[in-house]
Amino acid sequence: MDRHLLERMRRFNLLDASMAVGLSLISILIRSLSGLQPLAVAEFDPWYIFYNALMLAQVHGNIFSVPPDVKLWYPWGFAVTKDSVMGLPLLIALISLPFYELLGPDAVYTATLFSDVVLAGLGVVAAYLTALAISGSRV
């Protein structure tokens, strides 16, 4: 391994991990408390993410076999996977695939509902690690 990488790993201690986890939990708490009650997908972008994730889950996550979207782009259809950003819908579809056979579209809907809460926490950890890598300072 690289000597510089080993030196960085030694500097990462329990205080750093607890600070990143604590900030992440606070971010998750804020995001979950500010959500709609009852939980529902109520805006255009989350519905579009859910719709794309559902199309991906119906073909078992195979991004190359998603049929053209003829509901939103009538009459010719639109190849969603060629122009849309498919990162988050693909992630949601892959997370919900183990439960899709049992629960159907409800598994994708549930994964879509909680994806923003989970990604809020992961975003804090990613920002912390990025700032640590760029500045070299833990604070």
Phi, psi and chi 1 to 4 in degrees:
 res  aa     phi    psi   chi1   chi2   chi3   chi4
   1 MET       -  159.1  -70.6  179.0   85.9      -
   2 ASP   -68.1  139.5 -172.2   19.0      -      -
   3 ARG   -64.7  -37.8 -177.8  177.0  157.4 -151.1
   4 HIS   -65.2  -37.9 -175.0   63.0      -      -
   5 LEU   -66.9  -41.4  179.8   63.8      -      -
   6 LEU   -64.1  -36.7  -72.3  174.0      -      -
   7 GLU   -65.8  -39.6 -170.0  176.0  -52.9      -
   8 ARG   -65.1  -40.7  -88.4 -165.2 -165.6  170.7
   9 MET   -65.7  -31.8  -72.5  173.8   65.9      -
  10 ARG   -70.1  -32.2  -89.1 -173.5 -115.4  134.1
  11 ARG   -74.5  -24.3  -76.7 -169.1  -71.2  155.2
  12 PHE   -76.5  112.6 -168.7   76.4      -      -
  13 ASN  -120.9 -170.7   57.3   18.7      -      -
  14 LEU   -65.5  -33.9 -173.8   60.8      -      -
  15 LEU   -63.8  -42.4  179.2   64.3      -      -
  16 ASP   -62.7  -44.8  -67.3  -20.3      -      -
  17 ALA   -65.2  -42.3      -      -      -      -
  18 SER   -68.0  -34.1   62.2      -      -      -
  19 MET   -67.5  -43.1 -174.1  171.0   67.2      -
  20 ALA   -67.0  -40.5      -      -      -      -
  21 VAL   -68.4  -40.3  167.9      -      -      -
  22 GLY   -63.4  -45.2      -      -      -      -
  23 LEU   -65.5  -36.1  -72.4  173.4      -      -
  24 SER   -65.5  -42.5  179.4      -      -      -
  25 LEU   -65.7  -37.2  -71.6  175.6      -      -
  26 ILE   -64.3  -41.2  -70.6  171.2      -      -
  27 SER   -63.8  -41.8  172.1      -      -      -
  28 ILE   -64.4  -41.0  -72.0  172.0      -      -
  29 LEU   -63.6  -44.8  178.9   68.1      -      -
  30 ILE   -62.6  -44.2  -70.2  171.5      -      -
  31 ARG   -66.3  -38.6 -175.9   67.3 -179.5  141.6
  32 SER   -75.0  -31.7   60.6      -      -      -
  33 LEU   -75.0  -28.9  -70.6  177.4      -      -
  34 SER   -85.6   -2.4   67.4      -      -      -
  35 GLY   -71.5  167.6      -      -      -      -
  36 LEU   -70.4  141.1  -63.0  172.1      -      -
  37 GLN  -118.2  121.3  -62.3  -61.5  -29.1      -
  38 PRO   -72.0  162.0   27.8  -33.1      -      -
  39 LEU   -61.8  128.3  -73.4  174.7      -      -
  40 ALA  -158.0  152.0      -      -      -      -
  41 VAL   -87.6  113.3  175.2      -      -      -
  42 ALA  -125.0   -0.5      -      -      -      -
  43 GLU  -117.6  171.3  -60.9  170.1    1.9      -
  44 PHE   -68.2  -49.2  175.2   73.6      -      -
  45 ASP   -61.0  -46.3  -73.5  -17.6      -      -
  46 PRO   -63.0  -33.5  -26.2   34.9      -      -
  47 TRP   -66.6  -39.4  -90.2  115.0      -      -
  48 TYR   -67.7  -39.4 -167.3   65.5      -      -
  49 ILE   -62.7  -43.9  -70.7  170.8      -      -
  50 PHE   -62.3  -43.5  165.3   68.1      -      -
  51 TYR   -62.4  -45.2 -179.7   67.4      -      -
  52 ASN   -67.0  -39.8  -73.9  -21.1      -      -
  53 ALA   -65.6  -36.5      -      -      -      -
  54 LEU   -66.0  -41.4 -175.7   61.1      -      -
  55 MET   -62.6  -39.0  -74.2 -164.1  -51.6      -
  56 LEU   -69.4  -37.7  -78.1  165.5      -      -
  57 ALA   -68.6  -32.0      -      -      -      -
  58 GLN   -67.4  -24.7  -72.2  170.8  -13.1      -
  59 VAL  -105.9   22.3  -66.1      -      -      -
  60 HIS    60.8   36.6  -53.7  -69.0      -      -
  61 GLY    81.0    2.3      -      -      -      -
  62 ASN   -81.2  104.6 -173.9   -5.7      -      -
  63 ILE   -67.3  -21.7 -161.9  167.1      -      -
  64 PHE   -85.4   -9.7  -60.9  108.5      -      -
  65 SER  -112.1   17.4   63.2      -      -      -
  66 VAL   -73.2  125.6  175.1      -      -      -
  67 PRO   -70.9  158.9   24.8  -31.6      -      -
  68 PRO   -60.6  145.0  -21.7   31.0      -      -
  69 ASP   -80.6  104.7 -179.8   13.5      -      -
  70 VAL   -98.9   -6.5  -66.8      -      -      -
  71 LYS   -78.2  -43.3  -69.7 -177.5 -177.7  175.8
  72 LEU   -90.4  -23.5  -63.2  177.6      -      -
  73 TRP  -122.8   62.0  -59.8   91.1      -      -
  74 TYR   -71.3  145.3 -177.3   78.5      -      -
  75 PRO   -98.1  -15.0   34.0  -33.4      -      -
  76 TRP   -86.9  -24.2  -61.5  -73.7      -      -
  77 GLY    93.1  164.9      -      -      -      -
  78 PHE  -140.6  129.2  177.9   69.0      -      -
  79 ALA   -77.8   97.0      -      -      -      -
  80 VAL   -61.7  -38.1  176.3      -      -      -
  81 THR   -73.3  -13.1   56.4      -      -      -
  82 LYS   -91.5  -21.4  -66.6 -171.0 -175.5 -150.9
  83 ASP  -124.8  -28.6 -164.4   32.3      -      -
  84 SER   -82.7  159.1  -65.9      -      -      -
  85 VAL   -81.3  117.3  178.1      -      -      -
  86 MET  -106.5   10.9  -66.7  -56.6  -69.4      -
  87 GLY   -63.2  -57.8      -      -      -      -
  88 LEU   -68.3  -43.4 -172.3   56.2      -      -
  89 PRO   -60.8  -36.6  -26.3   34.6      -      -
  90 LEU   -66.6  -42.1 -179.6   62.0      -      -
  91 LEU   -62.4  -43.9 -177.5   65.4      -      -
  92 ILE   -64.8  -41.5  -69.3  170.7      -      -
  93 ALA   -64.2  -40.6      -      -      -      -
  94 LEU   -69.3  -35.5  -68.0  177.1      -      -
  95 ILE   -67.5  -37.9  -71.6  171.2      -      -
  96 SER   -86.7   -7.1   63.1      -      -      -
  97 LEU   -59.1  -41.6  -87.8 -178.5      -      -
  98 PRO   -62.3  -24.3  -21.3   30.1      -      -
  99 PHE  -102.7   -4.5  -48.0  104.0      -      -
 100 TYR   -67.7  -37.8 -174.0   74.5      -      -
 101 GLU   -65.3  -33.8  -68.7  -60.3  -39.5      -
 102 LEU   -84.9  -44.4  179.1   64.6      -      -
 103 LEU  -104.7  -15.8  -59.3  171.5      -      -
 104 GLY    70.5 -141.9      -      -      -      -
 105 PRO   -62.8  -20.1  -23.0   31.9      -      -
 106 ASP   -64.6  -31.7  -67.7  -23.3      -      -
 107 ALA   -65.8  -41.1      -      -      -      -
 108 VAL   -68.5  -39.3 -179.4      -      -      -
 109 TYR   -63.3  -43.3 -171.2   77.3      -      -
 110 THR   -65.7  -42.3  -55.1      -      -      -
 111 ALA   -64.3  -35.7      -      -      -      -
 112 THR   -67.2  -39.8  -55.5      -      -      -
 113 LEU   -61.7  -42.9  -77.6  177.7      -      -
 114 PHE   -95.0   -0.5  -68.6  106.0      -      -
 115 SER   -67.1  -37.9   65.4      -      -      -
 116 ASP   -68.9  -31.5   59.5  -16.8      -      -
 117 VAL   -69.6  -44.9  174.8      -      -      -
 118 VAL   -67.7  -41.6  172.4      -      -      -
 119 LEU   -69.6  -24.2  -69.9  175.8      -      -
 120 ALA   -64.4  -42.9      -      -      -      -
 121 GLY   -68.0  -41.3      -      -      -      -
 122 LEU   -67.2  -30.7  -71.3  177.2      -      -
 123 GLY   -65.5  -36.5      -      -      -      -
 124 VAL   -66.0  -44.1  170.5      -      -      -
 125 VAL   -64.2  -41.6  172.5      -      -      -
 126 ALA   -64.6  -41.1      -      -      -      -
 127 ALA   -65.2  -39.9      -      -      -      -
 128 TYR   -64.3  -46.5  174.5   76.1      -      -
 129 LEU   -67.1  -34.1  -67.5  175.2      -      -
 130 THR   -67.6  -45.2  -57.2      -      -      -
 131 ALA   -63.7  -36.1      -      -      -      -
 132 LEU   -65.6  -41.1  178.2   66.2      -      -
 133 ALA   -71.2  -37.0      -      -      -      -
 134 ILE   -75.5  -48.8  -69.4  173.7      -      -
 135 SER   -90.2  -25.3   67.4      -      -      -
 136 GLY    78.6   -2.3      -      -      -      -
 137 SER  -104.3  141.8  174.4      -      -      -
 138 ARG   -83.7  -13.4  -64.6 -174.3  -42.7 -143.0
 139 VAL  -103.4      -  179.6      -      -      -
